[in-house]
Structure formats: structure tokens, C-alpha cells
Amino acid sequence: MKFNSRWHRMAITAMALAGMSFAWDAQATVLRVITVQTDQVSAYVQALEGGKAILKRLGSSAVLRVWRAHFAGPNAGSVTVSIEYPSMVVLAQDEAKAYADADYTKWLAGLGQLRKVVSDSVYDEMKP
């Protein structure tokens, strides 16, 4: 699955709309978790800094972090990116702004040269 595919954008929008009307709280904090394969970890992490700058310029409230697995059995050394949003609605709004921005789409295409997406999931925070 491509990280920047049309299907991906439609799925995020559909999740946001579903969250507004179904089981989960559309205002709950959400975490997007993207696990990647890369042989160029340092270059990938550096490239993500460029993406953070673009998101900041676009006014995104996303908090992006990069993680490396330790004590994870066969997954030790894997790289995961977490992107936290205040809500599913904000995630959908930020995605729409980002994909409409030429610098973002160019950056994302370049990122594709550094990694292969293994999984891309969205989690909503559970509260009592």
C-alpha cells in the first residue's frame, strides 16, 4: 500500500466521518502508527524533519516521532513513526491540507525512495 495513495486519503476521510457518527469518539486523541523498512535509517529520520517543517508551515497540530524497536524479537531494529492528532477530525483536516500542498507531495514522493511502508494504522485513545 502506498503511503500517499488516493485510497489512503479516502480511507482517512471515511474514518473521520464514521467517527463522527458511530462507535468511537471523534474528539478522542488519535495516533497514526506507520511501520517502515529502511536501510537508510539516518537519512530517513533526517528526511522526516523536513516533513515536520512542512506540517508546521501548514498549521498542523500533529506531533510526529520516530521510534526504533528494542527487545522486540524478530522486530528488533524496526522503525515506526507515530503521528498524534487531537482528534480524527483534525487528522482528516490536516491530511486534506497536506495533500493539497505541492511541497508536501514532493517531500512524500522523496520519502518513498528511503522506505517501504510495512503497516499504516490509526488508533483512537480509550478513556474510562
C-alpha positions in Angstrom: 0.0 0.0 0.0 1.4 3.4 -0.9 1.5 5.9 1.9 0.2 8.7 -0.4 -2.4 6.8 -2.4 -5.8 8.1 -3.2 -7.3 5.1 -1.4 -5.4 6.1 1.7 -6.8 9.6 1.7 -10.3 8.4 1.1 -9.9 5.9 4.0 -8.8 8.6 6.4 -11.7 10.8 5.4 -14.1 7.9 5.8 -12.8 7.1 9.2 -13.2 10.7 10.3 -16.8 10.7 9.1 -17.5 7.4 10.7 -16.0 8.6 13.9 -18.4 11.5 14.0 -21.4 9.2 13.8 -20.5 5.8 15.1 -18.8 4.0 17.9 -15.7 6.0 18.6 -15.4 9.5 19.9 -14.5 11.7 17.0 -12.9 14.1 19.5 -10.7 11.4 21.1 -6.9 11.7 20.6 -5.8 9.6 17.7 -2.4 8.1 16.9 -1.3 7.1 13.4 1.3 4.4 13.5 3.4 3.7 10.4 6.0 0.9 10.4 8.6 1.0 7.7 11.5 -0.9 6.3 14.6 1.1 5.5 18.3 0.5 5.1 18.9 4.2 5.5 17.7 5.0 9.0 19.7 8.2 9.5 18.6 9.6 6.1 15.0 8.6 6.8 15.0 10.3 10.2 16.6 13.4 8.7 14.0 13.5 5.9 11.2 13.3 8.4 12.5 16.6 9.9 11.7 18.2 6.5 8.2 16.8 6.7 7.8 18.2 10.2 8.7 21.7 8.9 6.2 21.5 6.1 3.4 20.3 8.5 4.3 23.2 10.9 4.1 25.7 8.0 0.7 24.3 7.1 -0.5 24.8 10.7 -0.8 21.2 11.6 -1.1 20.2 15.2 0.4 16.8 14.5 3.1 15.5 16.8 5.5 13.3 14.8 8.0 11.0 16.5 10.3 8.2 15.2 10.8 5.0 17.2 13.2 2.1 16.8 12.2 -1.3 18.4 14.4 -2.8 21.0 13.8 -6.1 22.8 11.2 -6.9 20.1 12.2 -10.4 19.0 12.3 -10.6 15.2 11.1 -7.0 15.0 14.1 -5.6 16.8 15.5 -2.7 14.9 12.3 -1.9 13.0 11.4 1.7 12.6 8.0 3.1 13.5 6.7 6.7 13.0 3.9 7.9 15.3 1.8 10.9 14.4 -0.5 12.1 17.2 -3.6 14.3 16.4 -6.0 15.9 18.9 -8.9 14.1 17.1 -9.9 12.1 14.0 -11.5 15.3 12.6 -8.2 17.2 12.9 -6.3 14.3 11.3 -8.7 14.4 8.3 -8.3 18.2 8.0 -4.5 18.1 8.2 -4.4 15.3 5.6 -6.5 17.4 3.2 -4.3 20.4 3.7 -1.1 18.4 3.3 -2.1 16.6 0.1 -3.2 19.9 -1.4 0.3 21.3 -0.8 2.9 20.8 -3.6 5.9 20.9 -1.2 4.3 18.1 0.9 3.6 15.9 -2.0 7.1 16.4 -3.4 8.5 15.6 0.1 6.4 12.5 0.4 7.5 11.2 -3.0 11.1 11.6 -2.0 10.4 9.8 1.3 9.2 6.9 -0.8 12.7 6.4 -2.0 14.0 5.9 1.5 11.5 3.4 2.9 8.8 0.8 2.3 5.7 1.1 4.3 5.0 -2.2 6.2 1.9 -1.1 8.0 -0.1 2.1 8.5 -2.8 2.1 11.3 -4.8 4.6 13.2 -5.7 4.2 16.8 -8.1 6.1 19.0 -7.4 6.8 22.6 -9.6 4.9 25.1 -10.7 6.7 28.2 -12.7 5.4 31.1 
